[in-house]
């Protein structure tokens, strides 16, 4: 038999690093600020942000912030 598809949750589609970067972005931090907070390059943050938006099927940081408000505690 076939199984029903699992709900698409951040914890299932994002890596822990992507989740961490997405959380900071949803709080309004810029890529440069996130890079400083996590001691990684701005380019790495940008790459992760593209992946996050794609995996969650979102097109903007504004939508990401809304997603976080609608899914409190997701991925923690």
Backbone atoms as SQL, in Angstrom:
CREATE TABLE atoms (id INTEGER PRIMARY KEY, chain TEXT, resi INTEGER, resn TEXT, atom TEXT, x REAL, y REAL, z REAL);
INSERT INTO atoms VALUES
  (1, 'A', 1, 'UNK', 'N', 0.810, -1.180, 0.000),
  (2, 'A', 1, 'UNK', 'CA', 0.000, 0.000, 0.000),
  (3, 'A', 1, 'UNK', 'C', 0.856, 1.248, 0.000),
  (4, 'A', 2, 'UNK', 'N', 0.244, 2.310, -0.373),
  (5, 'A', 2, 'UNK', 'CA', 0.966, 3.578, -0.380),
  (6, 'A', 2, 'UNK', 'C', 0.644, 4.368, 0.877),
  (7, 'A', 3, 'UNK', 'N', 1.609, 5.147, 1.283),
  (8, 'A', 3, 'UNK', 'CA', 1.436, 5.970, 2.476),
  (9, 'A', 3, 'UNK', 'C', 0.985, 7.374, 2.086),
  (10, 'A', 4, 'UNK', 'N', 0.287, 8.011, 3.003),
  (11, 'A', 4, 'UNK', 'CA', -0.074, 9.411, 2.803),
  (12, 'A', 4, 'UNK', 'C', 1.199, 10.239, 2.917),
  (13, 'A', 5, 'UNK', 'N', 1.326, 11.290, 2.128),
  (14, 'A', 5, 'UNK', 'CA', 2.542, 12.116, 2.241),
  (15, 'A', 5, 'UNK', 'C', 2.640, 12.777, 3.601),
  (16, 'A', 6, 'UNK', 'N', 3.872, 12.882, 4.087),
  (17, 'A', 6, 'UNK', 'CA', 4.102, 13.550, 5.370),
  (18, 'A', 6, 'UNK', 'C', 3.939, 15.045, 5.185),
  (19, 'A', 7, 'UNK', 'N', 3.512, 15.728, 6.236),
  (20, 'A', 7, 'UNK', 'CA', 3.426, 17.183, 6.137),
  (21, 'A', 7, 'UNK', 'C', 4.807, 17.777, 5.885),
  (22, 'A', 8, 'UNK', 'N', 4.854, 18.831, 5.101),
  (23, 'A', 8, 'UNK', 'CA', 6.125, 19.481, 4.759),
  (24, 'A', 8, 'UNK', 'C', 6.488, 20.446, 5.877),
  (25, 'A', 9, 'UNK', 'N', 7.359, 20.017, 6.766),
  (26, 'A', 9, 'UNK', 'CA', 7.757, 20.853, 7.890),
  (27, 'A', 9, 'UNK', 'C', 9.222, 21.251, 7.736),
  (28, 'A', 10, 'UNK', 'N', 9.588, 22.354, 8.326),
  (29, 'A', 10, 'UNK', 'CA', 10.963, 22.845, 8.225),
  (30, 'A', 10, 'UNK', 'C', 11.955, 21.838, 8.756),
  (31, 'A', 11, 'UNK', 'N', 11.615, 21.172, 9.843),
  (32, 'A', 11, 'UNK', 'CA', 12.550, 20.222, 10.441),
  (33, 'A', 11, 'UNK', 'C', 12.800, 19.030, 9.529),
  (34, 'A', 12, 'UNK', 'N', 11.911, 18.783, 8.599),
  (35, 'A', 12, 'UNK', 'CA', 12.097, 17.668, 7.663),
  (36, 'A', 12, 'UNK', 'C', 12.808, 18.091, 6.393),
  (37, 'A', 13, 'UNK', 'N', 12.754, 19.367, 6.026),
  (38, 'A', 13, 'UNK', 'CA', 13.338, 19.787, 4.757),
  (39, 'A', 13, 'UNK', 'C', 14.569, 20.662, 4.899),
  (40, 'A', 14, 'UNK', 'N', 14.828, 21.198, 6.083),
  (41, 'A', 14, 'UNK', 'CA', 15.990, 22.061, 6.284),
  (42, 'A', 14, 'UNK', 'C', 17.035, 21.382, 7.159),
  (43, 'A', 15, 'UNK', 'N', 18.289, 21.668, 6.857),
  (44, 'A', 15, 'UNK', 'CA', 19.356, 21.204, 7.740),
  (45, 'A', 15, 'UNK', 'C', 19.335, 22.069, 8.999),
  (46, 'A', 16, 'UNK', 'N', 20.046, 21.654, 10.010),
  (47, 'A', 16, 'UNK', 'CA', 20.067, 22.449, 11.241),
  (48, 'A', 16, 'UNK', 'C', 20.675, 23.825, 10.992),
  (49, 'A', 17, 'UNK', 'N', 21.683, 23.926, 10.144),
  (50, 'A', 17, 'UNK', 'CA', 22.298, 25.216, 9.835),
  (51, 'A', 17, 'UNK', 'C', 21.330, 26.096, 9.047),
  (52, 'A', 18, 'UNK', 'N', 20.631, 25.511, 8.084),
  (53, 'A', 18, 'UNK', 'CA', 19.630, 26.275, 7.335),
  (54, 'A', 18, 'UNK', 'C', 18.538, 26.779, 8.269),
  (55, 'A', 19, 'UNK', 'N', 18.121, 25.933, 9.192),
  (56, 'A', 19, 'UNK', 'CA', 17.093, 26.336, 10.159),
  (57, 'A', 19, 'UNK', 'C', 17.581, 27.529, 10.979),
  (58, 'A', 20, 'UNK', 'N', 18.824, 27.451, 11.449),
  (59, 'A', 20, 'UNK', 'CA', 19.397, 28.516, 12.264),
  (60, 'A', 20, 'UNK', 'C', 19.455, 29.841, 11.484),
  (61, 'A', 21, 'UNK', 'N', 19.898, 29.776, 10.247),
  (62, 'A', 21, 'UNK', 'CA', 19.981, 30.969, 9.406),
  (63, 'A', 21, 'UNK', 'C', 18.589, 31.502, 9.104),
  (64, 'A', 22, 'UNK', 'N', 17.644, 30.623, 8.815),
  (65, 'A', 22, 'UNK', 'CA', 16.267, 31.041, 8.529),
  (66, 'A', 22, 'UNK', 'C', 15.652, 31.743, 9.731),
  (67, 'A', 23, 'UNK', 'N', 15.910, 31.226, 10.909),
  (68, 'A', 23, 'UNK', 'CA', 15.366, 31.845, 12.126),
  (69, 'A', 23, 'UNK', 'C', 15.893, 33.267, 12.278),
  (70, 'A', 24, 'UNK', 'N', 17.201, 33.443, 12.098),
  (71, 'A', 24, 'UNK', 'CA', 17.786, 34.790, 12.202),
  (72, 'A', 24, 'UNK', 'C', 17.212, 35.714, 11.129),
  (73, 'A', 25, 'UNK', 'N', 17.079, 35.200, 9.919),
  (74, 'A', 25, 'UNK', 'CA', 16.528, 36.017, 8.826),
  (75, 'A', 25, 'UNK', 'C', 15.091, 36.413, 9.122),
  (76, 'A', 26, 'UNK', 'N', 14.317, 35.494, 9.697),
  (77, 'A', 26, 'UNK', 'CA', 12.917, 35.783, 10.002),
  (78, 'A', 26, 'UNK', 'C', 12.791, 36.853, 11.091),
  (79, 'A', 27, 'UNK', 'N', 13.857, 37.023, 11.876),
  (80, 'A', 27, 'UNK', 'CA', 13.882, 38.049, 12.924),
  (81, 'A', 27, 'UNK', 'C', 14.354, 39.394, 12.380),
  (82, 'A', 28, 'UNK', 'N', 14.623, 39.451, 11.075),
  (83, 'A', 28, 'UNK', 'CA', 14.994, 40.707, 10.439),
  (84, 'A', 28, 'UNK', 'C', 16.474, 40.950, 10.251),
  (85, 'A', 29, 'UNK', 'N', 17.307, 39.969, 10.583),
  (86, 'A', 29, 'UNK', 'CA', 18.751, 40.137, 10.418),
  (87, 'A', 29, 'UNK', 'C', 19.138, 40.071, 8.942),
  (88, 'A', 30, 'UNK', 'N', 20.098, 40.882, 8.548),
  (89, 'A', 30, 'UNK', 'CA', 20.620, 40.843, 7.181),
  (90, 'A', 30, 'UNK', 'C', 21.588, 39.664, 7.042),
  (91, 'A', 31, 'UNK', 'N', 21.944, 39.349, 5.794),
  (92, 'A', 31, 'UNK', 'CA', 22.929, 38.288, 5.569),
  (93, 'A', 31, 'UNK', 'C', 24.241, 38.623, 6.267),
  (94, 'A', 32, 'UNK', 'N', 24.652, 39.871, 6.177),
  (95, 'A', 32, 'UNK', 'CA', 25.915, 40.275, 6.814),
  (96, 'A', 32, 'UNK', 'C', 25.853, 40.113, 8.332),
  (97, 'A', 33, 'UNK', 'N', 24.725, 40.482, 8.923),
  (98, 'A', 33, 'UNK', 'CA', 24.576, 40.345, 10.378),
  (99, 'A', 33, 'UNK', 'C', 24.559, 38.872, 10.789),
  (100, 'A', 34, 'UNK', 'N', 23.881, 38.048, 10.012),
  (101, 'A', 34, 'UNK', 'CA', 23.834, 36.607, 10.306),
  (102, 'A', 34, 'UNK', 'C', 25.241, 36.017, 10.190),
  (103, 'A', 35, 'UNK', 'N', 25.966, 36.424, 9.175),
  (104, 'A', 35, 'UNK', 'CA', 27.337, 35.940, 8.989),
  (105, 'A', 35, 'UNK', 'C', 28.197, 36.286, 10.207),
  (106, 'A', 36, 'UNK', 'N', 28.050, 37.511, 10.691),
  (107, 'A', 36, 'UNK', 'CA', 28.811, 37.919, 11.885),
  (108, 'A', 36, 'UNK', 'C', 28.395, 37.108, 13.111),
  (109, 'A', 37, 'UNK', 'N', 27.090, 36.920, 13.286),
  (110, 'A', 37, 'UNK', 'CA', 26.587, 36.160, 14.442),
  (111, 'A', 37, 'UNK', 'C', 27.112, 34.723, 14.462),
  (112, 'A', 38, 'UNK', 'N', 27.180, 34.112, 13.282),
  (113, 'A', 38, 'UNK', 'CA', 27.530, 32.698, 13.202),
  (114, 'A', 38, 'UNK', 'C', 28.985, 32.452, 12.804),
  (115, 'A', 39, 'UNK', 'N', 29.733, 33.525, 12.620),
  (116, 'A', 39, 'UNK', 'CA', 31.152, 33.432, 12.222),
  (117, 'A', 39, 'UNK', 'C', 31.339, 32.621, 10.938),
  (118, 'A', 40, 'UNK', 'N', 30.513, 32.956, 9.936),
  (119, 'A', 40, 'UNK', 'CA', 30.625, 32.338, 8.616),
  (120, 'A', 40, 'UNK', 'C', 30.613, 33.466, 7.590),
  (121, 'A', 41, 'UNK', 'N', 30.897, 33.151, 6.334),
  (122, 'A', 41, 'UNK', 'CA', 30.929, 34.189, 5.313),
  (123, 'A', 41, 'UNK', 'C', 29.519, 34.613, 4.897),
  (124, 'A', 42, 'UNK', 'N', 29.425, 35.841, 4.425),
  (125, 'A', 42, 'UNK', 'CA', 28.145, 36.354, 3.938),
  (126, 'A', 42, 'UNK', 'C', 27.662, 35.506, 2.757),
  (127, 'A', 43, 'UNK', 'N', 28.582, 35.081, 1.915),
  (128, 'A', 43, 'UNK', 'CA', 28.239, 34.251, 0.752),
  (129, 'A', 43, 'UNK', 'C', 27.608, 32.929, 1.206),
  (130, 'A', 44, 'UNK', 'N', 28.111, 32.349, 2.278),
  (131, 'A', 44, 'UNK', 'CA', 27.545, 31.109, 2.809),
  (132, 'A', 44, 'UNK', 'C', 26.119, 31.346, 3.288),
  (133, 'A', 45, 'UNK', 'N', 25.893, 32.457, 3.958),
  (134, 'A', 45, 'UNK', 'CA', 24.546, 32.793, 4.415),
  (135, 'A', 45, 'UNK', 'C', 23.612, 32.940, 3.212),
  (136, 'A', 46, 'UNK', 'N', 24.065, 33.672, 2.190),
  (137, 'A', 46, 'UNK', 'CA', 23.252, 33.877, 0.990),
  (138, 'A', 46, 'UNK', 'C', 22.902, 32.549, 0.328),
  (139, 'A', 47, 'UNK', 'N', 23.878, 31.656, 0.240),
  (140, 'A', 47, 'UNK', 'CA', 23.635, 30.332, -0.356),
  (141, 'A', 47, 'UNK', 'C', 22.592, 29.564, 0.447),
  (142, 'A', 48, 'UNK', 'N', 22.726, 29.571, 1.767),
  (143, 'A', 48, 'UNK', 'CA', 21.747, 28.889, 2.617),
  (144, 'A', 48, 'UNK', 'C', 20.358, 29.515, 2.485),
  (145, 'A', 49, 'UNK', 'N', 20.294, 30.842, 2.403),
  (146, 'A', 49, 'UNK', 'CA', 18.996, 31.508, 2.283),
  (147, 'A', 49, 'UNK', 'C', 18.284, 31.112, 0.992),
  (148, 'A', 50, 'UNK', 'N', 19.025, 31.006, -0.095),
  (149, 'A', 50, 'UNK', 'CA', 18.406, 30.558, -1.353),
  (150, 'A', 50, 'UNK', 'C', 17.839, 29.151, -1.196),
  (151, 'A', 51, 'UNK', 'N', 18.584, 28.293, -0.521),
  (152, 'A', 51, 'UNK', 'CA', 18.120, 26.919, -0.302),
  (153, 'A', 51, 'UNK', 'C', 16.890, 26.899, 0.597),
  (154, 'A', 52, 'UNK', 'N', 16.903, 27.693, 1.663),
  (155, 'A', 52, 'UNK', 'CA', 15.776, 27.747, 2.598),
  (156, 'A', 52, 'UNK', 'C', 14.502, 28.177, 1.874),
  (157, 'A', 53, 'UNK', 'N', 14.592, 29.272, 1.144),
  (158, 'A', 53, 'UNK', 'CA', 13.409, 29.771, 0.448),
  (159, 'A', 53, 'UNK', 'C', 12.904, 28.748, -0.569),
  (160, 'A', 54, 'UNK', 'N', 13.817, 28.112, -1.268),
  (161, 'A', 54, 'UNK', 'CA', 13.421, 27.092, -2.247),
  (162, 'A', 54, 'UNK', 'C', 12.774, 25.885, -1.599),
  (163, 'A', 55, 'UNK', 'N', 13.371, 25.386, -0.532),
  (164, 'A', 55, 'UNK', 'CA', 12.835, 24.192, 0.134),
  (165, 'A', 55, 'UNK', 'C', 11.494, 24.437, 0.802),
  (166, 'A', 56, 'UNK', 'N', 11.275, 25.652, 1.288),
  (167, 'A', 56, 'UNK', 'CA', 9.990, 25.977, 1.917),
  (168, 'A', 56, 'UNK', 'C', 8.994, 26.552, 0.907),
  (169, 'A', 57, 'UNK', 'N', 9.445, 26.642, -0.348),
  (170, 'A', 57, 'UNK', 'CA', 8.613, 27.152, -1.444),
  (171, 'A', 57, 'UNK', 'C', 8.109, 28.561, -1.155),
  (172, 'A', 58, 'UNK', 'N', 9.051, 29.410, -0.724),
  (173, 'A', 58, 'UNK', 'CA', 8.765, 30.819, -0.436),
  (174, 'A', 58, 'UNK', 'C', 9.573, 31.670, -1.401),
  (175, 'A', 59, 'UNK', 'N', 9.162, 32.926, -1.565),
  (176, 'A', 59, 'UNK', 'CA', 9.873, 33.780, -2.513),
  (177, 'A', 59, 'UNK', 'C', 10.513, 35.010, -1.876),
  (178, 'A', 60, 'UNK', 'N', 10.341, 35.194, -0.562),
  (179, 'A', 60, 'UNK', 'CA', 10.923, 36.381, 0.059),
  (180, 'A', 60, 'UNK', 'C', 11.159, 36.178, 1.556),
  (181, 'A', 61, 'UNK', 'N', 11.973, 37.043, 2.118),
  (182, 'A', 61, 'UNK', 'CA', 12.195, 37.030, 3.566),
  (183, 'A', 61, 'UNK', 'C', 10.919, 37.401, 4.306),
  (184, 'A', 62, 'UNK', 'N', 10.119, 38.256, 3.694),
  (185, 'A', 62, 'UNK', 'CA', 8.831, 38.624, 4.295),
  (186, 'A', 62, 'UNK', 'C', 7.962, 37.370, 4.458),
  (187, 'A', 63, 'UNK', 'N', 7.888, 36.559, 3.420),
  (188, 'A', 63, 'UNK', 'CA', 7.129, 35.309, 3.510),
  (189, 'A', 63, 'UNK', 'C', 7.743, 34.377, 4.548),
  (190, 'A', 64, 'UNK', 'N', 9.066, 34.366, 4.644),
  (191, 'A', 64, 'UNK', 'CA', 9.742, 33.536, 5.646),
  (192, 'A', 64, 'UNK', 'C', 9.345, 33.974, 7.052),
  (193, 'A', 65, 'UNK', 'N', 9.319, 35.281, 7.295),
  (194, 'A', 65, 'UNK', 'CA', 8.917, 35.792, 8.607),
  (195, 'A', 65, 'UNK', 'C', 7.475, 35.386, 8.920),
  (196, 'A', 66, 'UNK', 'N', 6.596, 35.468, 7.923),
  (197, 'A', 66, 'UNK', 'CA', 5.202, 35.039, 8.117),
  (198, 'A', 66, 'UNK', 'C', 5.142, 33.550, 8.427),
  (199, 'A', 67, 'UNK', 'N', 5.944, 32.764, 7.716),
  (200, 'A', 67, 'UNK', 'CA', 5.975, 31.311, 7.935),
  (201, 'A', 67, 'UNK', 'C', 6.355, 31.013, 9.379),
  (202, 'A', 68, 'UNK', 'N', 7.365, 31.709, 9.888),
  (203, 'A', 68, 'UNK', 'CA', 7.798, 31.486, 11.276),
  (204, 'A', 68, 'UNK', 'C', 6.707, 31.865, 12.272),
  (205, 'A', 69, 'UNK', 'N', 5.960, 32.928, 11.989),
  (206, 'A', 69, 'UNK', 'CA', 4.857, 33.315, 12.881),
  (207, 'A', 69, 'UNK', 'C', 3.753, 32.254, 12.872),
  (208, 'A', 70, 'UNK', 'N', 3.537, 31.625, 11.728),
  (209, 'A', 70, 'UNK', 'CA', 2.493, 30.613, 11.600),
  (210, 'A', 70, 'UNK', 'C', 2.914, 29.249, 12.137),
  (211, 'A', 71, 'UNK', 'N', 4.223, 29.037, 12.305),
  (212, 'A', 71, 'UNK', 'CA', 4.754, 27.740, 12.749),
  (213, 'A', 71, 'UNK', 'C', 5.663, 27.915, 13.955),
  (214, 'A', 72, 'UNK', 'N', 5.164, 28.449, 15.047),
  (215, 'A', 72, 'UNK', 'CA', 6.031, 28.658, 16.223),
  (216, 'A', 72, 'UNK', 'C', 6.569, 27.322, 16.752),
  (217, 'A', 73, 'UNK', 'N', 7.856, 27.328, 17.065),
  (218, 'A', 73, 'UNK', 'CA', 8.473, 26.135, 17.631),
  (219, 'A', 73, 'UNK', 'C', 8.839, 25.079, 16.617),
  (220, 'A', 74, 'UNK', 'N', 8.508, 25.272, 15.359),
  (221, 'A', 74, 'UNK', 'CA', 8.829, 24.300, 14.313),
  (222, 'A', 74, 'UNK', 'C', 10.340, 24.141, 14.218),
  (223, 'A', 75, 'UNK', 'N', 10.815, 22.917, 14.189),
  (224, 'A', 75, 'UNK', 'CA', 12.230, 22.662, 13.998),
  (225, 'A', 75, 'UNK', 'C', 13.091, 22.782, 15.238),
  (226, 'A', 76, 'UNK', 'N', 12.523, 23.161, 16.353),
  (227, 'A', 76, 'UNK', 'CA', 13.328, 23.309, 17.578),
  (228, 'A', 76, 'UNK', 'C', 13.350, 22.025, 18.358);
